Amino acid sequence: MPARIFLCSPAIDLSGAGDSLVSNEGRDIMPASFLSTMVQQDYQPDSLDITDPPYSPIYAEYETSFLPTFISVGTRDLCLRNGVLMY
């Protein structure tokens, strides 16, 4: 088991929810449309619930004993809202 976790621009919500996907569209290196297409092609078979915690950890419940986690996002990052919510 690792002692800590480091998340850099974490794509931790495959459902595409979050206002930073919309407000930062065109400002990030990766277009939101590319991210959505990648999720649909690679991670979203018909039987998959994309809000299940193994696929979208933002929907999990974490105990106080969870590993110390460093979350890094930029102010114009598509994953900004996800990082804030994960915190």
C-alpha positions as CSV (number, residue, x, y, z in Angstrom):
1,M,0.0,0.0,0.0
2,P,1.4,3.4,-0.9
3,A,2.0,6.0,1.9
4,R,0.5,8.9,-0.1
5,I,-1.4,9.7,-3.4
6,F,-0.6,12.4,-5.9
7,L,-3.3,13.4,-8.4
8,C,-2.4,15.8,-11.2
9,S,-5.3,17.2,-13.2
10,P,-7.4,14.1,-12.1
11,A,-10.1,12.9,-14.5
12,I,-12.0,11.4,-11.6
13,D,-15.5,11.9,-12.8
14,L,-16.2,10.1,-16.1
15,S,-19.8,11.4,-16.2
16,G,-18.6,14.7,-17.5
17,A,-20.3,16.7,-14.7
18,G,-18.7,19.9,-13.5
19,D,-18.7,23.5,-14.7
20,S,-15.0,23.7,-15.4
21,L,-15.5,21.4,-18.5
22,V,-17.7,24.2,-19.9
23,S,-16.1,27.3,-18.6
24,N,-12.5,26.2,-19.5
25,E,-13.3,24.8,-22.9
26,G,-10.7,26.1,-25.3
27,R,-8.3,27.1,-22.5
28,D,-6.9,23.7,-21.7
29,I,-4.4,21.7,-23.7
30,M,-7.0,18.9,-24.2
31,P,-10.4,19.8,-25.6
32,A,-13.4,18.6,-23.5
33,S,-14.8,17.0,-26.6
34,F,-11.7,14.8,-26.9
35,L,-12.1,13.8,-23.3
36,S,-15.8,12.9,-23.7
37,T,-15.1,10.9,-26.9
38,M,-12.2,9.0,-25.2
39,V,-14.5,8.1,-22.2
40,Q,-17.3,6.9,-24.5
41,Q,-15.0,4.8,-26.6
42,D,-12.7,3.3,-24.0
43,Y,-14.6,3.3,-20.7
44,Q,-18.3,3.3,-21.3
45,P,-19.6,0.0,-22.4
46,D,-23.4,-0.2,-22.3
47,S,-23.5,-2.0,-19.0
48,L,-21.2,0.4,-17.2
49,D,-22.5,3.0,-14.7
50,I,-20.0,5.8,-15.1
51,T,-20.9,7.1,-11.6
52,D,-19.7,3.9,-9.9
53,P,-16.7,4.7,-7.7
54,P,-14.3,2.3,-9.4
55,Y,-14.7,4.4,-12.6
56,S,-15.5,7.8,-11.1
57,P,-13.8,7.9,-7.6
58,I,-15.4,11.3,-6.9
59,Y,-18.6,9.4,-6.1
60,A,-17.0,7.2,-3.4
61,E,-17.2,7.7,0.3
62,Y,-13.8,8.2,2.0
63,E,-13.0,7.5,5.6
64,T,-10.7,9.7,7.7
65,S,-8.1,7.0,7.5
66,F,-7.8,7.4,3.7
67,L,-4.2,8.0,2.5
68,P,-2.9,11.6,2.5
69,T,-3.6,12.9,-1.0
70,F,-2.1,15.8,-2.9
71,I,-4.4,17.2,-5.6
72,S,-2.9,19.5,-8.2
73,V,-5.1,21.4,-10.8
74,G,-4.6,24.6,-12.7
75,T,-7.0,27.6,-12.8
76,R,-7.8,26.9,-16.4
77,D,-7.9,23.1,-16.1
78,L,-10.8,21.1,-17.4
79,C,-10.6,19.0,-14.2
80,L,-10.5,22.0,-11.8
81,R,-14.0,21.3,-10.5
82,N,-13.3,17.6,-10.1
83,G,-10.2,18.4,-8.1
84,V,-12.0,20.8,-5.8
85,L,-14.9,18.3,-5.3
86,M,-12.5,15.5,-4.6
87,Y,-10.8,17.6,-1.9
